[in-house]
C-alpha cells in the first residue's frame, strides 16, 4: 500500500481535513500531521524561535494522526523527518482548504506551502481548495472529483519539484463541468487595514480588501473557475524569472 502524508492549514479540527482523510484512506496507509490551530496565510513559514511539539491523537491499522503546534510546512517536515523517518512516502496531500488558493493566493497559502514543501522533498504533492470559506462548507459535492485527481496523480509521473494547486468552485456536483489544467492568473489583492480600538483604548488593525484580476487569460485558473471547472495549476518552488535573465545581463561584470 502507498504511504500518504496529509496536512492542512485550517487546523486539525477543520471539516476540509476530515473530508480529505476519508477520501484518501482507501488509497493506502495514512499519516496525518496537522496544525493545532488555524494557520491560514502562513505561506512557506517555518518555526525557528520556539520548540515544536507534536502529540499522537490516534493510531490504528493503516492510520495514524498527530497534532503539531507548528505551521503547515513544519507539519510536512515533522511528518517526513520524525513520524515517518526512514520510511518511504509516496504522496503528500494538503487541504481541503476552506477558501480559494487560485492565482496569486498561492503565494500566501499555508495549504500550498505544505504541498510545495512536499515537492521540494521530491514527493508527489497536491493542495486542494474549495471556494467556500464557511467552517461547515459542503465538501461532498467535490469528493468524487478529488478522488479521481488523487488516483490520476498516483498513476501519472509528475516532474520533480512540481506540486499541483487544485481549486474547486462552490457549486453542486452536477454543475461542475470538468477538470482543466490551467495557468496561474495575474491577479492581486488591494488591501485595506481597518483601524479599531481594543477595550483599553489601544489601536489595532483588521486586514480586509478586494481581489482583482488584471490579466485573466482564457487558460487561467480564475477563468476556469468562473466557467464552473475545477482548475489545476502545476506550481514549482524555483522562482527564477528566466525571461528576465537576458534583459538583465548588463549587471554582469
Secondary structure, 3 states (H helix, E strand, C coil): CEEEEEECCCCCCCHHHHHHHHHHHHHEEEEEEEECCCCCCCCCCCCCCCCCCEEEEEEECCEEEEEECCCHHHHHHHHHHHHCCCCCCCEEEEEEEECCCCCCHHHHCHHHHHHHHHHHCCCEEEEEEECCCCCCCCCHHHHHHHHHHHHHHHHCCCCCCEEEEEEECCCCHHHCCEEEECECCEEEEEEEEEEEECCCCCEEEEEEEEEEEEECCCCEHHHHHHCCEEEEEEEECCCCCHHHHHHCHHHCC
